[in-house]
Amino acid sequence: MVLFDYDNENYTKGLWVAEGWTSFYDNLILRRCGILTDEEYYEFLSVELNDIMRFEGRFHQSVEESSYDTWTRFYRKDENYNNTQISYYTKGALVAMMLNLEIIKSTDCGKSLDDALRMLLEDYKKDSSKGYSDMRVKEVAETVCGKNLDDFWNKYIRGTEELPVNEYLDYAGLKLVNEIETDSILPDFEVKLIEGKLMITKIHAGTFAYESGLNFNDEIIAIDEFSMNEELLNNFFKGKKKGDKVKFLVSRKGLTEEIISELLHPLPKYKIEALENKTSAQEKVLLKWLADEIN
């Protein structure tokens, strides 16, 4: 049995496997045993996609870095978390999904990520005194996939390139759809009523609020001279369009300040849908993914 040091923090780049692959399989197992329908499974995947692909943190921290920084950053989140970091649980699950589809596609549905897990289990059966290394995970994935995966690892595991999720979903006859109307305007920042004050609790990079200089812990007193509460805030932007300017009156550290915001389109909100007309090849990939079998 592997001996662990439970008195000190242990650092590893591999939590995207230990936790991320687990996160990928938890809902997939429910689908495979019939507890979830295809559509319900896609909904769970969509939640994970939005947790990563809506926010700027995906461009600033790799999934390996997130794994290594778990003690110093992941469990010490601040209000800027989504702008600078990602979760190795969630992005690890998305990378596992892509790797699974890469293996299925490359082997003509002969193998999947399941086979990589089986190989790692065989390693443990041969020598239970040690776990797996980062390089062993890559080596096993390449063996199962039958191809070099340097590019995949460098871009999506060690690097911070945008995950080409739509490209991989297309292998299985699925697609990403943005649920947000492209011409709508939404607040895109989070607020909470604290001691009678409407306080900004989270600001996301790339939104009009962030770009105009609104900040965490600002108290919103009024917008365009209208007093605000949560309900009024949600309704205020209806009918607004990109390029419109609004004036925020905020209280920041005891001082009032006027901030002019030029409105931008909101962050996307994705959902996964099936293509209307899948090819037989796509149907085959989807069956291998969801049922791990070919009829």
C-alpha positions in Angstrom: 0.0 0.0 0.0 1.2 3.5 -0.8 2.3 5.5 2.3 1.0 9.0 2.5 2.2 12.0 4.5 -1.0 13.2 6.1 0.8 15.9 8.2 1.9 18.1 5.3 0.5 19.3 2.0 1.3 17.1 -0.9 1.9 18.7 -4.3 1.0 17.0 -7.6 0.2 18.0 -11.2 -2.1 15.0 -11.5 -5.3 16.0 -9.7 -6.9 16.6 -13.1 -6.8 12.8 -13.5 -7.6 11.7 -9.9 -10.5 14.2 -9.6 -11.2 15.3 -13.1 -11.6 11.8 -14.6 -13.7 10.9 -11.6 -15.9 13.9 -12.3 -16.2 12.8 -16.0 -17.3 9.3 -15.0 -19.7 10.1 -12.2 -22.5 11.3 -14.5 -21.4 9.0 -17.4 -22.0 6.0 -15.1 -25.4 7.2 -14.3 -26.2 7.5 -18.0 -24.8 4.0 -18.8 -26.9 2.3 -16.1 -30.0 4.1 -17.3 -30.6 6.5 -14.4 -30.0 9.5 -16.7 -31.4 10.0 -20.2 -29.2 11.3 -23.0 -30.7 14.8 -22.6 -30.2 14.8 -18.8 -26.6 13.7 -19.2 -26.0 16.5 -21.7 -27.4 19.0 -19.2 -24.9 17.9 -16.6 -22.1 18.3 -19.2 -23.4 21.7 -20.1 -23.1 22.9 -16.5 -19.4 21.8 -16.4 -18.8 23.5 -19.8 -20.2 26.8 -18.6 -18.2 26.7 -15.4 -15.0 26.8 -17.6 -15.8 28.2 -21.0 -17.6 31.3 -19.9 -14.8 32.8 -17.8 -11.3 34.2 -18.5 -9.6 32.0 -15.9 -9.3 29.3 -18.6 -6.7 31.4 -20.4 -4.6 32.0 -17.3 -4.1 28.6 -15.6 -3.6 25.2 -17.1 -5.3 22.1 -15.6 -1.8 20.9 -14.5 -1.2 24.2 -12.7 -4.6 24.1 -11.1 -3.7 20.6 -9.8 -0.4 21.8 -8.4 -1.8 25.0 -6.9 -4.7 23.3 -5.1 -3.3 24.1 -1.6 -2.2 27.6 -2.2 -5.0 28.8 -4.5 -7.9 26.4 -5.2 -8.8 26.1 -1.6 -8.2 29.7 -0.9 -10.5 31.2 -3.6 -11.0 35.0 -3.7 -13.6 37.1 -5.5 -11.4 37.1 -8.6 -11.3 33.3 -8.9 -13.1 32.9 -12.2 -11.0 35.5 -13.9 -7.6 33.9 -13.0 -8.1 30.3 -12.2 -9.9 27.1 -13.2 -11.0 24.0 -11.3 -9.1 20.8 -12.0 -12.3 18.9 -11.2 -14.3 20.6 -13.9 -11.7 21.2 -16.6 -10.2 17.8 -15.8 -13.7 16.3 -16.7 -13.8 18.3 -19.9 -10.3 17.2 -20.9 -11.3 13.6 -20.1 -14.3 13.9 -22.3 -12.1 15.1 -25.2 -9.5 12.5 -24.6 -12.2 9.8 -24.6 -13.5 11.1 -27.9 -10.0 11.3 -29.3 -9.4 7.6 -28.4 -12.8 6.5 -29.8 -12.3 8.4 -33.1 -8.7 7.3 -33.5 -9.5 3.6 -32.9 -12.6 3.5 -35.0 -14.7 2.9 -31.9 -12.4 0.0 -30.8 -11.3 1.6 -27.6 -12.1 4.4 -25.2 -10.8 6.1 -22.0 -12.2 3.0 -20.2 -9.3 1.0 -21.6 -6.8 3.5 -20.3 -8.2 3.2 -16.9 -8.0 -0.6 -17.1 -4.3 -0.3 -18.1 -3.6 1.9 -15.1 -5.5 -0.6 -12.9 -3.3 -3.4 -14.2 -0.2 -1.3 -13.3 -1.5 -1.2 -9.7 -2.2 -4.9 -9.6 1.4 -5.6 -10.6 2.8 -3.2 -8.0 0.5 -1.8 -5.4 3.4 0.0 -3.6 3.3 2.9 -6.1 0.7 5.0 -7.8 0.9 6.5 -11.3 3.1 9.2 -12.7 2.0 12.1 -15.0 4.1 10.6 -17.7 2.6 7.1 -17.2 -0.9 8.5 -17.8 0.2 10.1 -21.1 2.0 6.9 -22.1 -1.1 4.8 -21.4 -3.4 7.2 -23.3 -1.0 7.1 -26.3 -0.9 3.3 -26.2 -4.7 3.0 -26.1 -5.1 5.7 -28.7 -2.4 4.4 -31.0 -0.9 7.8 -31.7 1.4 10.5 -30.2 -0.5 12.9 -28.0 2.2 15.6 -27.4 0.0 18.2 -29.1 -3.1 17.4 -27.1 -1.1 17.4 -23.8 0.8 20.6 -24.6 -2.3 22.5 -25.7 -5.0 21.4 -23.3 -3.3 19.9 -20.2 0.0 21.8 -19.8 -1.2 24.8 -21.8 -4.2 27.1 -21.8 -5.4 27.0 -25.4 -9.2 27.2 -25.8 -10.7 23.7 -25.6 -12.1 22.8 -29.1 -15.2 21.2 -27.4 -17.5 21.7 -30.4 -15.0 19.9 -32.7 -14.9 16.9 -30.4 -18.7 16.9 -29.8 -19.2 16.8 -33.5 -17.4 13.4 -33.6 -20.5 12.1 -31.7 -23.1 14.1 -33.6 -23.5 16.8 -30.9 -23.1 20.5 -30.9 -22.8 23.5 -28.6 -25.6 26.1 -28.7 -25.5 29.5 -27.0 -28.7 29.9 -25.0 -28.3 33.7 -24.6 -29.8 35.8 -27.3 -26.9 37.6 -29.0 -28.6 41.0 -29.0 -29.7 40.9 -25.4 -28.0 42.7 -22.5 -27.7 41.2 -19.0 -26.0 42.5 -15.9 -23.2 39.8 -16.0 -22.2 40.6 -12.5 -23.4 39.1 -9.2 -25.0 41.1 -6.4 -26.3 40.4 -2.9 -28.3 42.5 -0.5 -26.1 42.9 2.6 -27.4 44.9 5.5 -29.8 46.7 3.2 -27.1 47.5 0.7 -26.9 46.1 -2.9 -23.3 44.9 -3.0 -21.4 43.6 -6.0 -20.1 40.2 -5.0 -18.5 39.0 -8.2 -17.3 40.7 -11.5 -16.4 38.7 -14.6 -13.6 39.7 -17.0 -14.8 40.6 -20.5 -18.1 42.1 -19.3 -19.2 45.7 -19.5 -19.1 45.9 -15.7 -15.5 44.7 -15.5 -14.4 46.9 -18.5 -15.9 50.1 -17.0 -14.2 49.7 -13.7 -17.0 48.4 -11.4 -15.5 46.3 -8.7 -16.1 43.7 -6.0 -17.6 45.2 -2.9 -19.0 48.3 -4.6 -22.4 49.2 -3.3 -24.8 50.1 -6.2 -26.8 53.1 -5.1 -28.4 53.9 -8.4 -28.2 53.4 -12.2 -29.2 56.3 -14.4 -30.5 58.0 -11.2 -32.9 55.1 -10.5 -32.5 53.5 -7.1 -31.8 49.8 -7.4 -32.6 46.5 -5.7 -32.1 43.0 -7.1 -35.4 42.8 -9.0 -35.1 46.3 -10.5 -31.5 45.5 -11.5 -32.6 42.4 -13.5 -35.3 44.4 -15.2 -33.3 47.5 -15.9 -31.3 46.2 -18.8 -34.3 44.8 -20.8 -34.6 46.8 -24.0 -31.0 48.0 -23.8 -28.6 47.3 -26.6 -24.9 47.0 -27.2 -23.2 50.5 -27.2 -25.8 52.1 -24.9 -24.2 54.0 -22.0 -25.5 53.9 -18.4 -24.4 55.7 -15.3 -23.7 53.8 -12.1 -23.6 55.6 -8.8 -21.7 53.5 -6.4 -20.2 53.7 -2.9 -16.7 52.4 -2.7 -14.9 52.4 0.7 -17.1 55.2 2.0 -16.8 57.5 -1.1 -19.5 57.9 -3.8 -18.4 57.6 -7.4 -20.0 57.8 -10.8 -19.0 55.2 -13.4 -20.1 55.3 -17.0 -20.5 51.8 -18.6 -20.8 51.1 -22.3 -22.9 48.0 -22.6 -21.6 44.9 -24.2 -23.2 41.6 -25.2 -23.4 39.2 -22.3 -21.2 36.2 -21.7 -22.4 33.1 -23.5 -24.3 30.3 -21.8 -23.9 27.0 -23.5 -26.0 23.9 -23.8 -25.3 20.6 -25.6 -27.7 19.4 -28.3 -27.8 16.5 -30.7 -27.5 17.2 -34.4 -30.8 16.6 -36.2 -29.2 14.3 -38.8 -26.3 12.3 -37.4 -24.2 10.2 -39.7 -23.8 6.5 -39.0 -20.2 7.2 -38.0 -21.3 9.8 -35.4 -24.0 7.4 -34.1 -21.3 4.8 -33.6 -19.0 7.2 -31.7 -21.9 8.3 -29.5 -22.9 4.7 -28.7 -19.3 3.9 -27.8 -19.2 6.9 -25.5 -22.5 6.6 -23.7 -22.8 2.8 -23.6 -19.2 1.7 -24.3 -20.4 -0.9 -26.8 -21.0 -1.4 -30.5 -24.0 -3.4 -31.6 
